[in-house]
Amino acid sequence: MTDKKSPSGGKRQATTREDRLKAALKANLARRKAQSRARSASDTPRDGEGETPRTAGNED
């Protein structure tokens, strides 16, 4: 019931965990940036979209 760990095995395992965490963090950040860009692009009106004409309803 004793675990035999080689001294180099623990170090290598820690670096692979760090590499996995680093990659996951990078992917998460990239995904969040893409979502933010998509939201800001859809929120801003394009040429004339979302604007009401100044004369709308004022046909006196």
PDB file as gemmi writes it, atoms N, CA and C in Angstrom:
CRYST1    1.000    1.000    1.000  90.00  90.00  90.00 P 1                      
ATOM      1  N   MET A   1       0.794  -1.184   0.000  1.00  0.00           N  
ATOM      2  CA  MET A   1       0.000   0.000   0.000  1.00  0.00           C  
ATOM      3  C   MET A   1       0.848   1.265   0.000  1.00  0.00           C  
ATOM      4  N   THR A   2       2.067   1.111  -0.248  1.00  0.00           N  
ATOM      5  CA  THR A   2       2.909   2.305  -0.361  1.00  0.00           C  
ATOM      6  C   THR A   2       3.065   2.644  -1.825  1.00  0.00           C  
ATOM      7  N   ASP A   3       2.994   3.906  -2.111  1.00  0.00           N  
ATOM      8  CA  ASP A   3       3.163   4.371  -3.485  1.00  0.00           C  
ATOM      9  C   ASP A   3       4.630   4.653  -3.732  1.00  0.00           C  
ATOM     10  N   LYS A   4       5.136   4.089  -4.791  1.00  0.00           N  
ATOM     11  CA  LYS A   4       6.526   4.350  -5.154  1.00  0.00           C  
ATOM     12  C   LYS A   4       6.536   5.452  -6.201  1.00  0.00           C  
ATOM     13  N   LYS A   5       7.080   6.570  -5.815  1.00  0.00           N  
ATOM     14  CA  LYS A   5       7.144   7.705  -6.735  1.00  0.00           C  
ATOM     15  C   LYS A   5       8.599   8.001  -7.032  1.00  0.00           C  
ATOM     16  N   SER A   6       8.884   8.111  -8.274  1.00  0.00           N  
ATOM     17  CA  SER A   6      10.239   8.499  -8.634  1.00  0.00           C  
ATOM     18  C   SER A   6      10.357  10.010  -8.479  1.00  0.00           C  
ATOM     19  N   PRO A   7      11.516  10.487  -8.116  1.00  0.00           N  
ATOM     20  CA  PRO A   7      11.681  11.923  -7.907  1.00  0.00           C  
ATOM     21  C   PRO A   7      11.398  12.745  -9.165  1.00  0.00           C  
ATOM     22  N   SER A   8      11.767  12.230 -10.310  1.00  0.00           N  
ATOM     23  CA  SER A   8      11.537  12.984 -11.547  1.00  0.00           C  
ATOM     24  C   SER A   8      10.089  12.867 -12.014  1.00  0.00           C  
ATOM     25  N   GLY A   9       9.400  11.800 -11.632  1.00  0.00           N  
ATOM     26  CA  GLY A   9       8.021  11.592 -12.056  1.00  0.00           C  
ATOM     27  C   GLY A   9       7.080  12.629 -11.484  1.00  0.00           C  
ATOM     28  N   GLY A  10       7.262  13.011 -10.241  1.00  0.00           N  
ATOM     29  CA  GLY A  10       6.414  14.014  -9.615  1.00  0.00           C  
ATOM     30  C   GLY A  10       6.598  15.372 -10.245  1.00  0.00           C  
ATOM     31  N   LYS A  11       7.817  15.702 -10.584  1.00  0.00           N  
ATOM     32  CA  LYS A  11       8.104  16.988 -11.213  1.00  0.00           C  
ATOM     33  C   LYS A  11       7.487  17.038 -12.611  1.00  0.00           C  
ATOM     34  N   ARG A  12       7.633  15.955 -13.348  1.00  0.00           N  
ATOM     35  CA  ARG A  12       7.079  15.908 -14.703  1.00  0.00           C  
ATOM     36  C   ARG A  12       5.562  15.976 -14.649  1.00  0.00           C  
ATOM     37  N   GLN A  13       4.968  15.315 -13.682  1.00  0.00           N  
ATOM     38  CA  GLN A  13       3.524  15.310 -13.551  1.00  0.00           C  
ATOM     39  C   GLN A  13       3.010  16.706 -13.203  1.00  0.00           C  
ATOM     40  N   ALA A  14       3.746  17.420 -12.369  1.00  0.00           N  
ATOM     41  CA  ALA A  14       3.340  18.774 -11.996  1.00  0.00           C  
ATOM     42  C   ALA A  14       3.410  19.699 -13.208  1.00  0.00           C  
ATOM     43  N   THR A  15       4.429  19.536 -14.035  1.00  0.00           N  
ATOM     44  CA  THR A  15       4.540  20.409 -15.207  1.00  0.00           C  
ATOM     45  C   THR A  15       3.453  20.095 -16.228  1.00  0.00           C  
ATOM     46  N   THR A  16       3.086  18.837 -16.365  1.00  0.00           N  
ATOM     47  CA  THR A  16       2.019  18.520 -17.311  1.00  0.00           C  
ATOM     48  C   THR A  16       0.695  19.082 -16.810  1.00  0.00           C  
ATOM     49  N   ARG A  17       0.486  19.062 -15.505  1.00  0.00           N  
ATOM     50  CA  ARG A  17      -0.731  19.650 -14.947  1.00  0.00           C  
ATOM     51  C   ARG A  17      -0.734  21.153 -15.187  1.00  0.00           C  
ATOM     52  N   GLU A  18       0.389  21.794 -14.959  1.00  0.00           N  
ATOM     53  CA  GLU A  18       0.494  23.230 -15.203  1.00  0.00           C  
ATOM     54  C   GLU A  18       0.261  23.551 -16.676  1.00  0.00           C  
ATOM     55  N   ASP A  19       0.809  22.715 -17.548  1.00  0.00           N  
ATOM     56  CA  ASP A  19       0.607  22.930 -18.985  1.00  0.00           C  
ATOM     57  C   ASP A  19      -0.864  22.790 -19.365  1.00  0.00           C  
ATOM     58  N   ARG A  20      -1.534  21.789 -18.776  1.00  0.00           N  
ATOM     59  CA  ARG A  20      -2.965  21.612 -19.054  1.00  0.00           C  
ATOM     60  C   ARG A  20      -3.764  22.796 -18.538  1.00  0.00           C  
ATOM     61  N   LEU A  21      -3.445  23.264 -17.338  1.00  0.00           N  
ATOM     62  CA  LEU A  21      -4.154  24.409 -16.789  1.00  0.00           C  
ATOM     63  C   LEU A  21      -3.903  25.663 -17.605  1.00  0.00           C  
ATOM     64  N   LYS A  22      -2.660  25.832 -18.047  1.00  0.00           N  
ATOM     65  CA  LYS A  22      -2.322  26.995 -18.859  1.00  0.00           C  
ATOM     66  C   LYS A  22      -3.089  26.970 -20.177  1.00  0.00           C  
ATOM     67  N   ALA A  23      -3.163  25.812 -20.795  1.00  0.00           N  
ATOM     68  CA  ALA A  23      -3.879  25.681 -22.066  1.00  0.00           C  
ATOM     69  C   ALA A  23      -5.376  25.914 -21.867  1.00  0.00           C  
ATOM     70  N   ALA A  24      -5.929  25.402 -20.778  1.00  0.00           N  
ATOM     71  CA  ALA A  24      -7.353  25.596 -20.511  1.00  0.00           C  
ATOM     72  C   ALA A  24      -7.661  27.068 -20.249  1.00  0.00           C  
ATOM     73  N   LEU A  25      -6.789  27.734 -19.515  1.00  0.00           N  
ATOM     74  CA  LEU A  25      -6.982  29.147 -19.236  1.00  0.00           C  
ATOM     75  C   LEU A  25      -6.906  29.978 -20.511  1.00  0.00           C  
ATOM     76  N   LYS A  26      -5.958  29.635 -21.367  1.00  0.00           N  
ATOM     77  CA  LYS A  26      -5.801  30.355 -22.633  1.00  0.00           C  
ATOM     78  C   LYS A  26      -7.024  30.161 -23.526  1.00  0.00           C  
ATOM     79  N   ALA A  27      -7.535  28.937 -23.589  1.00  0.00           N  
ATOM     80  CA  ALA A  27      -8.717  28.655 -24.400  1.00  0.00           C  
ATOM     81  C   ALA A  27      -9.940  29.377 -23.837  1.00  0.00           C  
ATOM     82  N   ASN A  28     -10.067  29.390 -22.511  1.00  0.00           N  
ATOM     83  CA  ASN A  28     -11.184  30.070 -21.868  1.00  0.00           C  
ATOM     84  C   ASN A  28     -11.141  31.565 -22.153  1.00  0.00           C  
ATOM     85  N   LEU A  29      -9.967  32.151 -22.051  1.00  0.00           N  
ATOM     86  CA  LEU A  29      -9.821  33.584 -22.320  1.00  0.00           C  
ATOM     87  C   LEU A  29     -10.152  33.905 -23.772  1.00  0.00           C  
ATOM     88  N   ALA A  30      -9.673  33.077 -24.685  1.00  0.00           N  
ATOM     89  CA  ALA A  30      -9.960  33.296 -26.108  1.00  0.00           C  
ATOM     90  C   ALA A  30     -11.459  33.186 -26.378  1.00  0.00           C  
ATOM     91  N   ARG A  31     -12.119  32.221 -25.750  1.00  0.00           N  
ATOM     92  CA  ARG A  31     -13.558  32.047 -25.931  1.00  0.00           C  
ATOM     93  C   ARG A  31     -14.325  33.251 -25.381  1.00  0.00           C  
ATOM     94  N   ARG A  32     -13.919  33.733 -24.210  1.00  0.00           N  
ATOM     95  CA  ARG A  32     -14.588  34.883 -23.612  1.00  0.00           C  
ATOM     96  C   ARG A  32     -14.382  36.150 -24.435  1.00  0.00           C  
ATOM     97  N   LYS A  33     -13.190  36.311 -24.997  1.00  0.00           N  
ATOM     98  CA  LYS A  33     -12.936  37.471 -25.857  1.00  0.00           C  
ATOM     99  C   LYS A  33     -13.799  37.409 -27.110  1.00  0.00           C  
ATOM    100  N   ALA A  34     -13.928  36.232 -27.695  1.00  0.00           N  
ATOM    101  CA  ALA A  34     -14.745  36.068 -28.891  1.00  0.00           C  
ATOM    102  C   ALA A  34     -16.213  36.360 -28.577  1.00  0.00           C  
ATOM    103  N   GLN A  35     -16.690  35.902 -27.423  1.00  0.00           N  
ATOM    104  CA  GLN A  35     -18.063  36.180 -27.021  1.00  0.00           C  
ATOM    105  C   GLN A  35     -18.274  37.678 -26.825  1.00  0.00           C  
ATOM    106  N   SER A  36     -17.307  38.323 -26.211  1.00  0.00           N  
ATOM    107  CA  SER A  36     -17.399  39.760 -25.973  1.00  0.00           C  
ATOM    108  C   SER A  36     -17.422  40.528 -27.285  1.00  0.00           C  
ATOM    109  N   ARG A  37     -16.575  40.127 -28.214  1.00  0.00           N  
ATOM    110  CA  ARG A  37     -16.555  40.787 -29.527  1.00  0.00           C  
ATOM    111  C   ARG A  37     -17.887  40.591 -30.245  1.00  0.00           C  
ATOM    112  N   ALA A  38     -18.443  39.395 -30.172  1.00  0.00           N  
ATOM    113  CA  ALA A  38     -19.706  39.119 -30.847  1.00  0.00           C  
ATOM    114  C   ALA A  38     -20.835  39.940 -30.228  1.00  0.00           C  
ATOM    115  N   ARG A  39     -20.826  40.061 -28.907  1.00  0.00           N  
ATOM    116  CA  ARG A  39     -21.866  40.847 -28.248  1.00  0.00           C  
ATOM    117  C   ARG A  39     -21.751  42.314 -28.602  1.00  0.00           C  
ATOM    118  N   SER A  40     -20.537  42.846 -28.590  1.00  0.00           N  
ATOM    119  CA  SER A  40     -20.374  44.270 -28.884  1.00  0.00           C  
ATOM    120  C   SER A  40     -20.686  44.558 -30.354  1.00  0.00           C  
ATOM    121  N   ALA A  41     -20.412  43.617 -31.229  1.00  0.00           N  
ATOM    122  CA  ALA A  41     -20.720  43.802 -32.643  1.00  0.00           C  
ATOM    123  C   ALA A  41     -22.230  43.780 -32.869  1.00  0.00           C  
ATOM    124  N   SER A  42     -22.951  42.965 -32.131  1.00  0.00           N  
ATOM    125  CA  SER A  42     -24.393  42.893 -32.312  1.00  0.00           C  
ATOM    126  C   SER A  42     -25.107  44.031 -31.593  1.00  0.00           C  
ATOM    127  N   ASP A  43     -24.490  44.636 -30.592  1.00  0.00           N  
ATOM    128  CA  ASP A  43     -25.101  45.739 -29.858  1.00  0.00           C  
ATOM    129  C   ASP A  43     -25.000  47.059 -30.604  1.00  0.00           C  
ATOM    130  N   THR A  44     -23.963  47.252 -31.372  1.00  0.00           N  
ATOM    131  CA  THR A  44     -23.786  48.515 -32.074  1.00  0.00           C  
ATOM    132  C   THR A  44     -24.592  48.505 -33.366  1.00  0.00           C  
ATOM    133  N   PRO A  45     -25.414  49.517 -33.587  1.00  0.00           N  
ATOM    134  CA  PRO A  45     -26.200  49.556 -34.822  1.00  0.00           C  
ATOM    135  C   PRO A  45     -25.308  49.849 -36.026  1.00  0.00           C  
ATOM    136  N   ARG A  46     -25.648  49.236 -37.127  1.00  0.00           N  
ATOM    137  CA  ARG A  46     -24.912  49.477 -38.362  1.00  0.00           C  
ATOM    138  C   ARG A  46     -25.475  50.717 -39.035  1.00  0.00           C  
ATOM    139  N   ASP A  47     -24.980  51.092 -40.140  1.00  0.00           N  
ATOM    140  CA  ASP A  47     -25.389  52.299 -40.853  1.00  0.00           C  
ATOM    141  C   ASP A  47     -26.909  52.426 -40.937  1.00  0.00           C  
ATOM    142  N   GLY A  48     -27.464  53.253 -40.079  1.00  0.00           N  
ATOM    143  CA  GLY A  48     -28.887  53.510 -40.120  1.00  0.00           C  
ATOM    144  C   GLY A  48     -29.751  52.527 -39.364  1.00  0.00           C  
ATOM    145  N   GLU A  49     -29.236  51.390 -38.974  1.00  0.00           N  
ATOM    146  CA  GLU A  49     -30.028  50.412 -38.244  1.00  0.00           C  
ATOM    147  C   GLU A  49     -30.243  50.891 -36.823  1.00  0.00           C  
ATOM    148  N   GLY A  50     -31.450  50.717 -36.317  1.00  0.00           N  
ATOM    149  CA  GLY A  50     -31.725  51.064 -34.947  1.00  0.00           C  
ATOM    150  C   GLY A  50     -31.989  52.540 -34.726  1.00  0.00           C  
ATOM    151  N   GLU A  51     -31.827  53.347 -35.726  1.00  0.00           N  
ATOM    152  CA  GLU A  51     -32.078  54.773 -35.588  1.00  0.00           C  
ATOM    153  C   GLU A  51     -33.467  55.083 -36.112  1.00  0.00           C  
ATOM    154  N   THR A  52     -34.129  55.995 -35.446  1.00  0.00           N  
ATOM    155  CA  THR A  52     -35.441  56.418 -35.929  1.00  0.00           C  
ATOM    156  C   THR A  52     -35.280  57.709 -36.686  1.00  0.00           C  
ATOM    157  N   PRO A  53     -35.992  57.845 -37.784  1.00  0.00           N  
ATOM    158  CA  PRO A  53     -35.901  59.098 -38.527  1.00  0.00           C  
ATOM    159  C   PRO A  53     -36.443  60.262 -37.693  1.00  0.00           C  
ATOM    160  N   ARG A  54     -35.883  61.411 -37.857  1.00  0.00           N  
ATOM    161  CA  ARG A  54     -36.297  62.563 -37.054  1.00  0.00           C  
ATOM    162  C   ARG A  54     -37.720  63.007 -37.399  1.00  0.00           C  
ATOM    163  N   THR A  55     -38.153  62.713 -38.584  1.00  0.00           N  
ATOM    164  CA  THR A  55     -39.485  63.148 -39.017  1.00  0.00           C  
ATOM    165  C   THR A  55     -40.541  62.090 -38.789  1.00  0.00           C  
ATOM    166  N   ALA A  56     -40.204  60.966 -38.238  1.00  0.00           N  
ATOM    167  CA  ALA A  56     -41.179  59.894 -38.042  1.00  0.00           C  
ATOM    168  C   ALA A  56     -42.240  60.331 -37.049  1.00  0.00           C  
ATOM    169  N   GLY A  57     -43.487  60.279 -37.475  1.00  0.00           N  
ATOM    170  CA  GLY A  57     -44.593  60.654 -36.598  1.00  0.00           C  
ATOM    171  C   GLY A  57     -44.876  62.140 -36.567  1.00  0.00           C  
ATOM    172  N   ASN A  58     -44.068  62.939 -37.185  1.00  0.00           N  
ATOM    173  CA  ASN A  58     -44.247  64.391 -37.193  1.00  0.00           C  
ATOM    174  C   ASN A  58     -44.582  64.853 -38.612  1.00  0.00           C  
ATOM    175  N   GLU A  59     -45.700  64.406 -39.125  1.00  0.00           N  
ATOM    176  CA  GLU A  59     -46.058  64.747 -40.489  1.00  0.00           C  
ATOM    177  C   GLU A  59     -47.039  65.909 -40.539  1.00  0.00           C  
ATOM    178  N   ASP A  60     -46.903  66.864 -39.660  1.00  0.00           N  
ATOM    179  CA  ASP A  60     -47.796  68.019 -39.616  1.00  0.00           C  
ATOM    180  C   ASP A  60     -47.556  68.955 -40.745  1.00  0.00           C  
TER     181      ASP A  60                                                      
END                                                                             
